[in-house]
């Protein structure tokens, strides 16, 4: 919104992309007549969807046409806006909007104004949370689980309002663990736009953050939730979606039975495949390895790690290549399957991947004492020696190395 003197001027609703809720930069129209920002609808289509996000009509063609008229109108509006003093709605009006959401027969514009207000500053987030937005928006979500646009907007605002990194209080946690609210989140993960599925994963992460097991158990007991989180990671090739799904799963695997559950859902091959993809951020690689470390603590996880053709070689490839944290987590998993549980298939995969050369280089680096100890344990289970070129070859000895097999 903008303010001129004492008048508050709303952003015209048709200037906003129905997917992102932000003012469109490059509006394009589908064959259904609906208009979206180019980047948002392109992502939607690239992810395999064949429907119009707003109407859910099946698209006869995925081509879209630039909406030059609307783009010009947005440009004129933006230019006139630049001469006015930028501001959101007043705090009093924001609270008024919040309290009226449930009674509004068409709350689209009100939700957009609230989103702009919350997005503006941490002070506004604190204000809206203090005004009871958790209870109000949670009730709004519960009562609108069949109205996708309202469901998406409610979760988007709530997620943004709570995105301060703080551990959630028990009162807010109790409200958001209500079965109806979790049903709304699950529906978004199943049917929502990509940005809404990301918001849902971040919302679940916020609810389950911290040491308390009760919220984690409540979320994972909701049938289909873990499957949808893995689907978000596996079916959407968007970095933000992958990161959101991984972060949420890291919070949930603190519950030990969850580790076996996601293994049975195919998590290990998925993580191995993602580890091999080029261009992953350091954070994504570290999160993948953290999850694999959790998987290695259960029998099903170790079996899946050792049986998968890509997982062990991918972990070997990350040693000394990404970060100290990534190296340490990769070594922990390899130490677990190769040394602690002495799984022969894992040992063979490490050897074929030139893993022991990596381990030797690691021992010569300035790694942490615990990592050095694990690397030494790994070396002891292989019959290795160095030739004059520094390559590693096998040789027979009964005195130099300790051989447990």
NUDREN-12467 format. One record per residue (C-alpha): residue in three letters; x, y, z. Coordinates in steps of 0.2 Angstrom, whole numbers, plus 5000, padded with zeros to 4 digits. Example, Ala and Ser with C-alpha at 12.3 -4.5 7.8 and 13.67 -1.06 7.14 Angstrom:
<sites>
ALA506249785039SER506849955036
</sites>
This chain:
<sites>
UNK500050005000UNK500550184998UNK500050335008UNK499650515002UNK499250635016UNK497950535026UNK497350415013UNK497950235011UNK497950174993UNK497849984991UNK498949894978UNK497649844965UNK497249664967UNK497449624948UNK499249694949UNK499649544961UNK500249374954UNK498949244961UNK500449134965UNK501649244974UNK500449384980UNK501749504974UNK501549644961UNK501949564944UNK503549614935UNK503149524919UNK501349484918UNK500849344906UNK499149264902UNK498749084900UNK497449014888UNK496149014903UNK496249204903UNK497149204920UNK498749314922UNK500249274932UNK502049344934UNK503149254921UNK504349174934UNK502949104945UNK501949024931UNK503548964923UNK504048874939UNK502248804940UNK502348734923UNK504148674924UNK503648564939UNK502548464928UNK500848544932UNK499548554917UNK498248654926UNK497848834928UNK498348874947UNK496948984950UNK495548894941UNK496248724941UNK495648704923UNK496648584913UNK497748684900UNK497448644882UNK499148734879UNK500548784891UNK500948934880UNK500749104888UNK500549274880UNK501349434887UNK500049554894UNK500749714888UNK499249814894UNK499349764912UNK501249784912UNK501049964906UNK499749994920UNK500849924933UNK502250034927UNK501250194927UNK500650144945UNK502450104951UNK503050274944UNK501650374953UNK501950274968UNK503750324969UNK503250504972UNK502250454987UNK502850415004UNK502950225005UNK502050145020UNK500949995024UNK499350015033UNK499250075050UNK499549955065UNK497749995071UNK497049955054UNK498149795052UNK497449735069UNK495649775063UNK495949675047UNK496549535057UNK495049525068UNK493849535053UNK494649405042UNK493449265048UNK491849375045UNK492449435028UNK491449355014UNK492849395001UNK494449415011UNK495749424997UNK496149604998UNK496249605017UNK497449455016UNK498549545004UNK498549705015UNK499049595030UNK500349505020UNK501149675015UNK501049735033UNK501849585040UNK503249575027UNK503749755030UNK504649735047UNK505049625062UNK504149755072UNK502549725062UNK502749535064UNK502849555083UNK501349665083UNK500249545073UNK500849395084UNK500449495099UNK498749535092UNK498349345092UNK498649305074UNK499149125078UNK497449085084UNK496449195071UNK497449135056UNK497448945062UNK495548955064UNK495449035047UNK496548895039UNK495448765048UNK493848845041UNK494548855023UNK495348695019UNK494248675004UNK494648854997UNK496448834991UNK496749024988UNK496249065006UNK497148925013UNK498748975004UNK498649155009UNK498249115028UNK499748995029UNK500849115020UNK500549265032UNK500649145047UNK502249075041UNK502949245038UNK502449315055UNK503249175064UNK504849175054UNK505949255067UNK507049105072UNK506349095089UNK505748925097UNK503848925097UNK502948945113UNK501848805120UNK500248905118UNK500548935099UNK501248755097UNK499648685105UNK498548795093UNK499548745077UNK499548555082UNK497648555081UNK497148415069UNK496148535058UNK497648645055UNK498848505051UNK497548445038UNK497648615030UNK499548605029UNK499448425022UNK498148485009UNK499348625004UNK500748495002UNK499648384991UNK498748514980UNK499548684983UNK500648784972UNK502548764974UNK502748924984UNK501348864996UNK502148694998UNK503748775003UNK502748885015UNK501948725022UNK503648645025UNK504348795033UNK502748805044UNK503048625050UNK504848665053UNK504348805064UNK503148705074UNK504348555077UNK505848665080UNK506748625097UNK506948475108UNK505148435112UNK504648275104UNK502748295106UNK502548415091UNK503648305080UNK502648155084UNK501048245081UNK501648295064UNK502348135059UNK500848035064UNK499748135052UNK499648005037UNK500448065021UNK501448205029UNK503148125027UNK502748065010UNK502348235004UNK503848315012UNK504948185002UNK503848224986UNK504248404989UNK506148364988UNK506048234975UNK504848304962UNK505248484963UNK506848534956UNK506848704964UNK508248744977UNK507048824989UNK505848674989UNK507348554992UNK508048665006UNK506348685015UNK505948495014UNK507648445020UNK507548565035UNK505948505040UNK506448325039UNK507948365050UNK506848425063UNK505748265062UNK507048135062UNK507448175080UNK506048045083UNK506847875080UNK505447785072UNK505347925058UNK507047875052UNK506447695047UNK504847775040UNK505647885028UNK506947745023UNK505447645018UNK504747785008UNK506347784998UNK507247925006UNK509047855004UNK509047834985UNK508348004984UNK509648084995UNK511047994986UNK510348054969UNK510248234976UNK512048224983UNK512648184965UNK511848334957UNK512948474953UNK512648654959UNK511948614976UNK512248744989UNK513448705004UNK511848705015UNK510948575005UNK512448455005UNK512648475023UNK510748445026UNK510748285015UNK512248215024UNK511448255041UNK509948155036UNK511048015030UNK511948015046UNK510247995055UNK509747855043UNK511347765047UNK510847735065UNK509447615060UNK509547445052UNK508447485038UNK509447645034UNK511147565034UNK510547425023UNK509747555011UNK511447665011UNK512447505007UNK511247444993UNK511047604984UNK512247614970UNK512547804971UNK512447844990UNK514147784996UNK515147854981UNK514248014983UNK514748035001UNK516547994997UNK516548124983UNK516048254996UNK517548225008UNK518648385008UNK517648454994UNK516148555002UNK516448605020UNK517148545036UNK515448505042UNK515048405026UNK516648305027UNK516348265045UNK514548205042UNK515148095027UNK516548015037UNK515347975052UNK514147885040UNK515547795031UNK516347755048UNK514647685054UNK514347565040UNK516147515036UNK516947515053UNK515647495067UNK514547375057UNK515847315045UNK514647295030UNK515647225016UNK514647305002UNK515047475009UNK516847435011UNK516947384993UNK516047534987UNK517247654996UNK518747564989UNK518047574971UNK517747754974UNK519547794978UNK518847824996UNK520447775005UNK521547904996UNK520248035002UNK520347965019UNK522347975019UNK522248155013UNK520948195027UNK522148125040UNK523548245033UNK522348395034UNK521948495049UNK520348405053UNK519648385071UNK520348255082UNK518748145082UNK518748145063UNK520548095062UNK520147955074UNK518747895063UNK519847915047UNK521147805056UNK519847675060UNK519347665042UNK521147645036UNK521447495048UNK520047395039UNK520847405022UNK522447325017UNK523347475010UNK525047545006UNK525847684995UNK526947664980UNK528147794974UNK526847884965UNK525747904980UNK524447794974UNK523647664985UNK523847474982UNK523347324991UNK524747214999UNK524847065010UNK525447085028UNK525247015045UNK526047155055UNK525747325048UNK523947345048UNK522547275059UNK521347175049UNK519647135057UNK519147015043
</sites>
